[in-house]
């Protein structure tokens, strides 16, 4: 029977897919238990807690480490991992052609991050049966078989120092075959750095290399020269490599580099090595310390504020359509509930018919019930029309409906008056028009246009006064809110919103 081999990449994809869908599948199973039950409500604090503490990323990292390190005692291994404070350790592959500066960068990187520096030479210094077998090939000037070489690498990386502190593989892998074999063996880097430079520069560097036999540090007569005179005196020339041999090595690198790029395309960064080594190291370190974009499921929870006429409804509609999140207008939600034959509908109907404000307690009860439904919990929501003041906003937060993004659409009162008081509707078609921005297409349509009494200037001025009276306290409650100029083309406003909407916020904890 042929054994089935899973690469780590496959395991991570399955893990990501399973975790991403687990929440929704669980909810679907709960619904299936009782088809006659009320719409499923999911506590909002579940998603907030998971995002705040990055639970998805934590679980994914723990399982990935288990698959890579394969400890004999998984429970104890996870306990040690969690006690360490950070469950992620650097796992870096530093690749590049000969003379690109891999050794210099790798040494500085290990000094800075305290990770273990792994090279082909120190792998062969291990006193094991595998190493002895590999050295027999070297003694006969034969190439070490790929499967044996991969086992040697696995053997070194499985040692406790690499597991706890992380590692930098210098110049490994060199071929696509090695890269794929490492993947199948579960050796997966967090970051891959590819140093690049023109062949002419590399040839010049190779000819000027000097080695410190005591420390193994690499220097160059032109580019990197030690300040210590004692070090200068003991420098030795590198073992002679003819220009023809170097060119052959460069050609071999060029043949393999495209496949290596493809293999590690999700975590590889190319860095120009034809610049001062300090600048090269700074760029490598910055990349190594960066975190890749999380694949954790993100549920947008968006609040839109703005004076009447600022375009909240339109922007909410555009956001909802593009990102498939639930568009909730508080006023429309109240009207929909009042139209239903329910106790709550009967309670709020008199307020709406008389034009009075529905009590906050009723509005909050209706909103929390709607925001707790499965579609809002799994897809996210964009809410506008509520809260209108500080007290309502605080009650919304107390109910654990905490927005992940807050936007204030800003415009002057003069623009708001122009936008609102000049708009009208065709009662025959339901089409909306505006005297300046979208005039009626014909005199016939113009004669039948109707203006909403709620859009009168007197009514609007009262609404504007109420909005500005509460705007400052709402802005204080949401200090990280983004302020958008709404006095511009609606699609330009949407682009500004969208640029700040996509992706998760950084966790500062």
C-alpha positions in Angstrom: 0.0 0.0 0.0 1.5 3.4 -1.0 1.7 5.8 1.9 0.0 9.2 1.5 2.3 12.2 2.1 0.9 15.6 3.1 3.1 18.7 2.8 2.9 21.3 5.6 1.4 23.7 3.2 -1.5 21.3 2.7 -1.9 20.9 6.4 -2.0 24.7 6.9 -4.5 25.1 4.1 -6.8 22.4 5.6 -6.4 24.0 9.1 -7.2 27.5 7.8 -10.2 26.2 5.9 -11.5 24.2 8.9 -11.1 27.0 11.4 -12.6 29.5 9.1 -15.7 27.4 8.5 -15.9 25.8 11.9 -17.8 28.7 13.5 -20.4 28.7 10.6 -20.8 25.0 10.5 -21.4 24.8 14.3 -24.1 27.5 13.9 -25.7 25.6 11.0 -25.8 22.4 13.1 -27.5 24.3 15.9 -30.1 25.6 13.5 -30.6 22.1 12.1 -31.5 20.8 15.6 -34.7 22.8 15.6 -36.0 24.2 12.3 -39.0 25.8 14.2 -36.8 27.8 16.6 -36.4 31.5 16.5 -33.5 32.9 14.5 -30.2 31.7 16.0 -28.6 34.3 18.2 -24.8 34.2 18.8 -23.3 36.2 21.7 -21.4 39.1 20.2 -18.6 38.8 22.7 -17.5 35.5 21.1 -16.2 37.2 17.9 -14.8 40.2 19.8 -12.9 38.0 22.2 -11.5 35.8 19.4 -10.3 38.8 17.4 -8.9 40.7 20.4 -6.8 37.7 21.6 -6.0 36.4 18.0 -7.4 33.0 18.9 -7.4 31.8 15.3 -3.7 32.7 14.8 -2.8 31.1 18.1 -4.5 27.8 17.3 -3.0 27.7 13.8 0.5 28.4 15.1 0.2 25.7 17.8 -1.0 23.1 15.4 1.6 24.1 12.8 4.4 23.7 15.4 3.0 20.3 16.4 3.1 19.1 12.8 6.6 20.4 12.2 8.3 19.3 15.4 6.3 16.1 16.0 7.0 15.9 19.8 6.7 12.6 21.7 4.5 14.3 24.3 2.3 16.9 22.5 0.5 18.1 25.6 3.8 18.9 27.5 5.2 20.4 24.3 2.2 22.8 24.0 2.5 23.8 27.7 6.1 24.7 27.2 5.3 26.6 24.0 2.5 28.6 25.7 4.7 29.4 28.8 7.4 30.8 26.5 5.3 34.0 26.0 5.4 34.0 22.3 4.5 30.8 20.5 6.1 31.9 17.2 9.9 31.6 16.8 11.8 32.8 13.7 12.2 30.1 11.0 14.2 31.7 8.2 15.7 30.5 5.0 18.4 32.9 3.6 19.1 32.2 0.0 21.2 33.8 -2.7 24.0 33.2 -5.2 27.7 32.8 -4.2 29.2 36.0 -2.8 25.8 37.7 -2.2 26.6 38.1 1.5 24.5 35.3 3.0 27.1 34.5 5.7 27.5 38.1 6.9 23.7 38.7 7.0 23.0 35.3 8.7 25.6 35.9 11.4 24.3 39.4 12.2 20.7 38.1 12.1 21.5 35.4 14.7 23.4 37.9 16.9 20.4 40.2 16.9 17.6 37.6 17.3 19.4 34.9 19.2 18.3 32.2 16.7 20.4 29.2 15.7 22.6 29.6 12.6 22.5 26.5 10.5 24.9 25.9 7.5 25.7 22.8 5.4 29.1 22.5 7.2 27.8 22.6 10.8 25.0 20.1 9.9 27.8 17.7 9.0 29.6 18.2 12.3 26.9 16.4 14.3 28.1 13.0 15.7 25.3 10.8 14.5 25.0 7.7 12.2 23.3 9.8 9.5 26.2 12.3 9.6 28.8 9.5 9.3 26.9 8.0 6.4 26.9 11.5 4.7 30.6 12.0 5.3 31.3 8.8 3.5 29.9 10.3 0.3 31.9 13.5 0.9 35.1 11.4 1.3 34.5 9.8 -2.1 33.7 13.3 -3.5 30.2 12.2 -4.2 27.0 14.2 -3.8 25.0 13.4 -0.7 21.6 11.9 -1.8 18.7 14.3 -1.4 16.7 12.0 1.0 19.7 11.6 3.3 20.4 15.4 3.2 16.8 16.2 4.2 17.0 13.7 7.1 20.2 15.5 8.3 18.5 18.8 8.2 15.4 17.5 10.0 17.7 15.9 12.6 19.4 19.3 13.3 16.2 21.4 13.3 14.5 19.0 15.7 17.0 19.7 18.5 15.8 21.6 21.5 17.8 24.8 20.7 16.2 25.2 17.3 12.7 24.3 18.6 12.9 26.9 21.4 14.9 29.7 19.7 14.2 29.3 16.0 16.7 28.9 13.2 18.3 30.5 10.1 19.1 28.1 7.3 21.9 29.7 5.3 22.0 28.7 1.6 19.5 25.8 2.1 17.7 24.7 0.0 19.6 25.2 -3.2 17.3 23.3 -5.6 13.6 22.8 -6.2 14.0 19.1 -5.3 15.4 20.0 -1.9 12.7 22.7 -1.3 9.9 20.3 -2.1 11.5 17.5 0.0 11.8 19.9 2.9 8.1 20.8 2.6 7.1 17.2 2.6 9.2 16.7 5.7 7.4 19.5 7.4 10.3 22.0 7.4 8.4 25.2 6.7 9.9 28.7 7.1 8.1 31.8 8.3 10.2 34.0 6.1 12.4 33.3 3.0 15.0 36.0 2.0 16.5 35.9 -1.5 19.6 38.2 -1.8 20.1 39.4 -5.4 23.0 41.1 -7.2 24.4 41.3 -10.8 26.8 38.6 -11.7 29.6 41.1 -12.4 29.3 42.4 -8.8 29.3 38.9 -7.4 32.4 37.9 -9.3 34.2 41.1 -8.1 33.2 40.3 -4.5 34.3 36.7 -4.7 37.8 37.7 -5.7 38.2 40.1 -2.8 36.9 37.8 0.0 38.9 37.2 3.2 38.1 34.9 6.0 38.8 35.2 9.8 39.9 31.7 10.7 39.1 32.3 14.4 35.5 33.5 14.1 34.6 32.4 10.5 33.5 36.0 9.7 33.7 37.0 6.1 35.3 40.3 5.0 36.2 42.0 1.7 39.1 44.1 0.7 36.8 46.8 -0.8 33.3 46.4 0.8 33.8 45.1 4.4 37.1 45.6 6.1 37.7 45.0 9.9 38.7 47.9 12.1 40.7 45.7 14.5 44.3 45.4 13.3 44.6 42.0 15.0 41.8 40.7 13.0 43.3 42.2 9.8 46.6 40.3 10.4 45.0 36.9 10.7 42.7 37.2 7.7 43.1 34.5 5.0 42.1 34.2 1.4 39.2 32.0 0.7 39.9 28.7 -1.0 40.6 29.6 -4.5 37.6 29.4 -6.8 38.4 30.2 -10.4 36.2 32.6 -12.3 35.1 29.8 -14.6 33.9 27.8 -11.5 32.1 30.8 -10.1 30.4 31.4 -13.4 29.2 27.8 -13.4 27.9 28.2 -9.9 26.0 31.3 -10.8 24.5 29.6 -13.9 23.4 26.8 -11.6 21.8 29.3 -9.2 20.0 31.0 -12.1 18.5 27.7 -13.3 17.1 27.0 -9.8 16.1 30.4 -8.5 12.8 30.7 -10.5 11.6 27.4 -9.0 12.6 28.4 -5.5 10.7 31.7 -5.9 7.6 29.7 -7.0 7.9 27.2 -4.1 8.1 29.9 -1.4 6.1 32.7 -3.2 3.9 33.2 -0.2 6.7 34.1 2.2 9.6 35.1 0.0 11.1 38.6 -0.3 13.9 39.5 -2.7 16.4 42.1 -1.4 19.0 43.9 -3.4 22.4 42.8 -2.1 24.3 45.4 -4.2 24.3 48.0 -1.5 26.1 48.6 1.8 25.9 45.5 4.0 24.4 47.5 6.8 21.4 48.6 4.6 21.0 45.0 3.4 20.9 43.7 7.0 18.4 46.4 8.0 16.0 45.4 5.2 16.4 41.7 6.1 15.8 42.3 9.8 12.7 44.4 9.1 11.2 41.7 7.0 12.1 38.9 9.5 10.4 40.8 12.3 7.3 41.5 10.3 4.2 39.3 10.5 2.5 38.0 7.5 -1.1 39.0 6.8 -3.4 36.9 9.0 -5.8 34.5 7.4 -8.1 34.7 10.4 -11.7 35.3 9.6 -12.5 38.9 10.2 -16.0 40.1 10.8 -16.4 43.9 10.0 -18.5 45.8 12.5 -18.9 49.3 11.1 -20.6 52.5 12.5 -21.3 55.4 10.2 -22.0 58.9 11.6 -22.7 62.1 9.8 -25.2 64.9 9.5 -28.3 64.6 7.4 -27.4 64.5 3.7 -23.9 63.3 4.2 -24.5 60.1 2.3 -24.6 57.5 5.1 -27.3 55.4 3.5 -25.5 55.4 0.1 -22.1 54.5 1.6 -23.6 51.8 3.7 -25.2 50.3 0.6 -21.9 50.4 -1.3 -20.0 48.7 1.6 -22.8 46.1 2.0 -22.9 45.3 -1.7 -19.1 44.9 -2.2 -18.3 43.0 1.0 -21.5 41.1 1.6 -22.1 42.5 5.1 -25.5 43.3 6.5 -26.7 46.9 6.0 -28.7 48.1 9.0 -30.5 51.4 8.9 -32.0 52.0 12.3 -35.0 53.9 10.9 -35.8 51.2 8.3 -35.4 48.5 10.9 -37.9 50.1 13.2 -40.4 50.5 10.3 -40.0 46.8 9.4 -40.6 45.7 12.9 -43.7 47.9 13.2 -45.1 46.3 10.1 -44.8 42.9 11.7 -47.6 41.5 13.8 -45.6 41.2 17.0 -45.7 42.6 20.5 -42.8 44.9 19.8 -44.2 46.0 16.5 -47.5 47.0 18.2 -45.5 48.8 20.9 -43.5 51.0 18.6 -46.1 51.7 15.9 -47.8 54.6 17.7 -44.5 56.4 18.1 -43.7 56.1 14.4 -47.1 57.1 13.3 -47.1 60.2 15.5 -43.5 61.1 14.5 -42.3 60.7 18.1 -38.9 59.2 19.0 -39.1 55.5 19.9 -37.8 55.0 23.5 -34.1 54.0 23.6 -34.9 50.8 25.5 -37.1 49.6 22.7 -34.7 50.6 20.0 -31.8 48.9 21.7 -33.8 45.7 22.2 -34.7 45.6 18.5 -31.1 46.4 17.5 -29.5 43.8 19.8 -31.8 41.1 18.6 -31.0 41.9 14.9 -27.3 42.2 15.5 -27.2 38.9 17.3 -28.6 37.0 14.3 -26.4 34.6 12.4 -25.9 36.7 9.3 -24.6 39.7 11.3 -22.4 37.5 13.4 -20.8 35.6 10.6 -20.8 38.3 7.8 -20.5 41.5 9.8 -22.6 44.6 9.7 -22.7 48.3 8.9 -25.0 50.4 11.1 -26.2 53.9 10.6 -28.9 56.0 12.2 -28.0 54.8 15.7 -26.5 55.7 18.1 -27.4 59.4 18.0 -26.0 60.5 21.3 -23.5 59.4 24.0 -26.1 57.6 26.1 -27.2 55.4 23.2 -23.6 54.7 22.2 -22.7 53.6 25.8 -25.8 51.4 26.0 -24.7 49.8 22.6 -21.3 49.1 24.0 -22.7 47.7 27.3 -24.6 45.2 25.1 -21.2 44.1 23.7 -21.8 45.4 20.2 -18.5 47.1 19.8 -17.6 48.4 16.3 -14.3 47.5 14.7 -14.4 50.6 12.5 -16.1 54.0 13.1 -16.4 56.7 10.4 -17.6 60.3 10.6 -18.8 61.7 7.3 -18.2 65.4 7.5 -19.7 68.4 5.6 -20.9 71.9 6.3 -24.5 72.8 7.1 -24.8 74.8 3.8 -23.9 71.7 1.8 -26.3 69.6 3.9 -29.2 72.1 3.2 -28.4 72.1 -0.5 -28.4 68.3 -0.7 -31.5 67.7 1.4 -34.0 70.4 0.7 -33.7 70.1 -3.1 -34.3 66.4 -3.3 -37.6 64.9 -4.5 -39.2 61.6 -5.6 -41.3 60.5 -8.5 -44.4 58.8 -7.0 -45.0 56.8 -10.2 -41.6 55.2 -10.5 -40.1 55.7 -7.0 -37.0 57.3 -8.7 -35.3 60.0 -6.6 -34.2 63.3 -8.1 -32.3 66.5 -7.1 -32.8 69.9 -8.5 -29.0 70.5 -9.0 -27.3 67.0 -9.1 -30.0 65.0 -10.8 -32.8 67.1 -12.3 -36.0 65.5 -13.7 -35.5 64.2 -17.3 -38.6 65.8 -18.7 -41.3 68.5 -17.8 -43.8 65.7 -17.4 -41.8 64.1 -14.6 -41.0 67.4 -13.1 -44.7 68.3 -12.6 -45.4 65.1 -10.7 -42.3 65.2 -8.4 -43.1 65.4 -4.7 -41.0 66.7 -1.8 -40.9 65.0 1.6 -42.1 67.3 4.4 -39.3 65.8 6.5 -36.8 67.5 4.1 -38.0 71.0 4.8 -35.3 73.5 5.8 -36.8 74.1 9.2 -36.9 70.3 10.0 -33.4 69.9 8.7 -32.0 72.8 10.8 -33.4 71.1 13.9 -31.8 67.8 12.9 -28.4 69.5 12.3 -28.6 71.3 15.6 -29.2 67.9 17.4 -26.4 66.2 15.4 -23.8 68.8 16.2 -24.8 68.9 19.9 -23.9 65.2 20.2 -21.1 64.9 17.7 -18.3 66.0 20.0 -19.2 63.5 22.8 -19.5 60.7 20.2 -16.1 61.6 18.8 -14.6 61.4 22.3 -16.1 58.0 22.8 -14.6 56.7 19.5 -11.1 58.4 19.5 -9.8 56.1 16.8 -12.7 57.0 14.4 -11.8 58.1 10.9 -13.1 61.4 9.6 -14.0 61.5 5.9 -14.8 64.6 3.8 -18.3 63.8 2.5 -18.4 67.0 0.3 -17.1 65.2 -2.8 -18.1 62.6 -5.3 -19.8 59.6 -3.6 -17.3 57.1 -5.2 -14.4 59.1 -3.9 -15.9 59.0 -0.5 -16.3 55.2 -0.8 -12.7 54.8 -1.8 -11.6 56.7 1.3 -13.9 54.5 3.4 -12.7 51.3 1.8 -9.0 52.0 2.1 -9.5 52.1 5.9 -12.1 49.3 6.1 -10.2 46.3 4.6 -8.2 44.1 6.9 -7.9 43.7 10.6 -6.8 46.5 13.0 -3.4 45.9 14.6 -3.6 44.5 18.1 -1.7 46.8 20.4 -2.1 44.5 23.3 
